[in-house]
Amino acid sequence: MSVVINRKPITGPAAWYGRSLAGSDEWIYRLSEPDIAEIEAAVAGVRHRGLAMTEMTKDAFRLPHLGPVLEDIQREVLGGRGFVLFRGVPVKRYTKQEAAIAYLGIGLHFGWPVSQNAKGHLLGHVRDIGLDPTNPNHRIYGTNARQQFHTDSCDVVGLLCLRPAFEGGRSSIASSVTIYNEMLDARPDLVTVLERPFFVDRKGEIPAGKGPYYELPVFNHFAGYLTTIYAREFIDCAQRFDEVPRLTTEQVEAMDMLDALAAREDIRLDMDLLPGDIQFLHNHQILHARTAFKDYPEPERKRHMLRLWLAPPNGRPLPPAFAERYGTIEVGTRRGGITVPGVQLRVPLDPE
């Protein structure tokens, strides 16, 4: 029995346009000196107790006054606009360990960290380490290449800027709800295409009992939400398998239109991340991208971002099809991420 979808434009704060937010700072929270003092006291407490970062919890990183503010913002990220930018973490005066503890501690107020790759990294390093962007088993975040608009395999993704690039590397985000509305108005036939499963490559990061690729729609209607998951690079890479059906003309046209809408000047919101900026995005309603970049020649000045993939305890219900990618989809669990057999969770302080 097929499910009848009553397609209507989606209203509310999730359906935003970048042109209306570009001149506003309503999506920016500037950390105050008391906020920073609380963060630094919490970092000192973790170090004093000798607590491993893999063992850190929200309760172990107490923020008496900032904590409730973070919880309010977290609920806005999950149920409202879908993103926030924190500004002002003084990373230039922190050691690598102090910056990692501070970032992880703030992130724990948004959700539990989950593994971001086959190495079990709870803390990711977004830095050009010389990987080949054309290699289907390499992830683009280890290169200086442009990243197309996409979502990650988790509920919330966070990015802390330690150092920007010499040139380029601009972050851009777009509302997948707005994109859906625009497509529904102009090409409802292509919306239907994106509501059907696509084959998606795992790029060699294969959980126990799973194959090298899986099937999942881009647009998913479930429990009153539109939940979007999209990574064209991974869809295109799945075409390397002979048994995967070739992409149809309609599928390519639908993805082309989605990409074009996400990049449209009035839809996307651009931001240059400065040292100490933290960006949190709700993947289910936000697509993100970055421009290609040119680095400084000195290793100590190269562009370097720290990344978190987070599973909030109050996340939205997910469609059953997401279990193929997320493992468990139960609300209140450490769902999402990339888990492969025999790999222990780690928090590396340097890129690997």
Summary of the structure (lengths in Angstrom):
residues: 352
radius of gyration: 19.6
end to end distance: 48.1
largest distance: 60.6
contacts: 1088
relative contact order: 0.22
helix: 31%
strand: 21%
